[in-house]
Amino acid sequence: MKTQVVRVSSETHSKLKAMASASGKTIGEMLSKAVESYRRELLLEDTNEAFSKLKEQGDLWKGELVEREEWEGTLSDGQSDHE
């Protein structure tokens, strides 16, 4: 795997080093997990913002709710989760 150098403050490095030591992971692994966690947080924030804007548009929001109801019907199709 190709790597890159990332500059962080001494304080951040100390925290990463302590967390890595406590978890048995490398600093790189800790950074990867932190970045992925933050990426997911941003995705959820963006999604929530998009749904908030959609709710402000009455007709579009009603269409969303109708579509959700249609999808809910697929859950009771009689099929097992393990088929």
N, C-alpha and C positions, 0 to 999 in steps of 0.2 A: 504494500500500500504506500502510495506517495504521501509525503507529509509536508507541512508548511510550518513556518515559525509564526507564532502569534504573540504579540507583546501584551502583557497584562501588568497591572500595578503590583507592587510587592505584596500589598494586602490581599489582593485576589489570589496571587500565587500561593501565599501562605495558607489561605483557606482551602484552595484546591489540593495542596499537598497534604493537609490534615485530613480532608475528606477521603482522598485516595488511600492514604495510609489506613484509615479506619475501616474502609470498605474492601481493601485488598485489590483495588483497581489502580490503573495508572492514571496520571493526570490527564492524558489524552482521552482515556475512556470516560473520565468524569466530565470533561469538556464536551465530548460527543453526546453524552446523556443530557447535559444541561442545554445544549443547543437544540436537540430534538424536543425536549420538554417545552422550551420557549417557542419553538416553531409551532407546536401543537396549540399552545396557548394563544398565539397570534391568529392561527387559523380559526379557532373557536370565537375569538373576539370579532374577527371579520365576518364570520357566519352570523353571529348574533346581530351585528350591525346591519347586515343585509336583510335579515328577517324583520328587524325593526322598521327598516325603510319599506319593506314589502307590506307590512301591516298598515302603514300609513296610506296605502293605495287600495282602498276598499274592494274594488272589483277584482284586482289581482290577488288580494289576500283571500277573498272568497274562493277563487279558483284554486288556490293552494290548498285550502281546507277540503274542497271537493276531491282533489287529487289524493290527498292523504286518506280520505275515506275509501277511495277506490283501492288503494294499496292495502289498507287494513283488511279488506275482503280477501286478499290473497293469503293471509295468515290462517284462515279457516278453511283451507281447500281440502282438508281431510288427509293431507300427506304427513307422514312422520318426519320429524326433524332429522332422522338418521337414514332416510331412504336415499 
